Every structure is written in structure tokens, then in C-alpha cells.
Amino acid sequence: MDVAGFRPLCFERLPAAESLRRVREYRERMGTRRSVREFSTEPLPDGLVEEALAAAASAPSGANHQPWHFVVVRDPAVKRAIRVAAEEEERAFYAGRASQEWLRELAPLGTDEHKPFLEAAPCLIAIFTRKFNTAPDGSRLKNYYTAESVGIATGLLISALHLAGVATLTHTPSPMQFLNRILERPDTERPFLLLVVGYPVDGVRVPDIQRLPLEQLVSFR
Ligand SMILES: Cc1cc2nc3c(=O)[nH]c(=O)nc-3n(C[C@H](O)[C@H](O)[C@H](O)COP(=O)(O)O)c2cc1C
């Protein structure tokens, strides 16, 4: 097997004050991100989603296998098919598939089986994890740490879109196998989540939730 060569690292060493300024600015900007569930039909600027996906695809991944596939859905008929299938699964979920405990946890978010945003939003990004990649000779190359890798890439995608002034919803209609059928993806790929992308409707309100204090989430040794 060929071994990749090495090249100089492109690295910007910053003065401490500038490092702090940047990380604080990032924290403040990301602190305004919220999941949106009411999207307007307003289109997104040309090329914006592609740039955000390029940022996502720069994510680290197990053995650099980049075990993800993103399907960008803008076709109204495909969005409609996804809404119909998602609402069918969600009806079953809210009518009994989900435990009472889970439904109690979801109640403050005000979610239910109706998903009009899947048609209203200008763009859905279906994210798949790939169990295998295909080597140049056609053989299967096993992927490693797929969920971790795709989770990191998805985080970068959400971050890039938020910094671009675009709202998202991380949506996981349960189960999501219908995405393979509608989007014609092979069964070596597993739906990871569906990202709804667009602008919020005017005057949208979001659940008044709180974050846990950092001291509860972080320890230093
Ligand atoms: C993996 C994952 C799955 C989620 N699935 C759904 C979903 O199916 N429907 C939904 O309305 N929100 C979903 N959410 C959004 C969460 O409810 C939301 O992130 C959480 O309540 C915190 O709110 P915020 O995103 O506004 O900060 C999901 C979030 C994550 C990370």
C-alpha cells in the first residue's frame, strides 16, 4: 500500500490575547445557536450550503476514511416524500413507540408528529454514515469510528451554517431507514440524521431551556 508523504503543517501561531479574543467570539456566536422548528421558504444564497459542506468534510475521521455521505435535498417532491415518511414514523413514535419517560422529556420542546418544516425549509441535508468505503480495486475497506467521525463532521456543518446566519434543526425521525429508499442510498450506509436548513419564520419562538453550568460538565486535573 502507498504511504502518504509528509508536508509542512499550515499553522497560524497567535498571540495569547488574540487566541482568547477569537475563542470568546466563537463562544458568543455559538451561544446564540438554537434549533428552529418553523422555517420560511426563503431560498439560501447560492453556494452557501456547498461551502458549509466543504467545512464539514474537513473534519478529522478514523484513519481518514471520511465515512460520511451528505445528500442535499432541494427538490420539493423529494422533500414532500421525506415529510410523508417521517410523519408516518413520528405518528407511531408519539402514539406508543416512545417510552412515557422519553415523551415527558420531549414535552417542554413542544414537538409532535407534524413536520411541516420538512417541506417549508429550502434545504434538507441527509447525513449518512458509511460502514465501508470502496478501494480503487473495488474491494471493501472497513471504516473505523464512523459515528464519532460523522458526529464531528456534523458539528462542523452546524457551526458553519450558524456562523453564516442560517438556522438548522437536527432531526432524527425514528427510525430513518426510509431515507435510504427515498434518496436511493445503498444499505452499506446508515442514516445518521436529517439536518433542516434555512431561515426561521419571522417572530419564531424557541423553548426556554437552560444549559447545564460548565462546572457540572467539565473537570480539571
Ligand atoms: C442527535 C439529536 C437528535 C435530535 N432530534 C430531534 C428531533 O428529531 N426533533 C426535534 O425537534 N429536535 C431534535 N433535536 C434537537 C434537540 O431537541 C435540541 O438540540 C435540544 O432541545 C437543545 O435545543 P437547542 O438545539 O435549541 O439548543 C435533536 C438534537 C440532537 C443533537
The ligand as an ORCA input file, in Angstrom:
! r2SCAN-3c Opt
* xyz 0 1
  C     -28.879     13.834     17.886
  C     -30.002     14.812     18.010
  C     -31.266     14.451     17.618
  C     -32.315     15.371     17.670
  N     -33.544     15.016     17.186
  C     -34.535     15.931     17.154
  C     -35.766     15.622     16.506
  O     -35.966     14.549     15.956
  N     -36.748     16.573     16.510
  C     -36.557     17.805     17.064
  O     -37.473     18.626     17.011
  N     -35.369     18.140     17.666
  C     -34.374     17.236     17.691
  N     -33.151     17.565     18.239
  C     -32.935     18.919     18.763
  C     -32.867     18.956     20.287
  O     -34.151     18.818     20.818
  C     -32.230     20.287     20.694
  O     -30.920     20.338     20.206
  C     -32.210     20.470     22.210
  O     -33.507     20.560     22.704
  C     -31.419     21.714     22.600
  O     -32.004     22.849     21.978
  P     -31.159     23.808     21.037
  O     -30.658     22.992     19.865
  O     -32.122     24.889     20.616
  O     -30.014     24.329     21.822
  C     -32.092     16.664     18.184
  C     -30.806     17.024     18.600
  C     -29.768     16.115     18.501
  C     -28.381     16.546     18.895
*
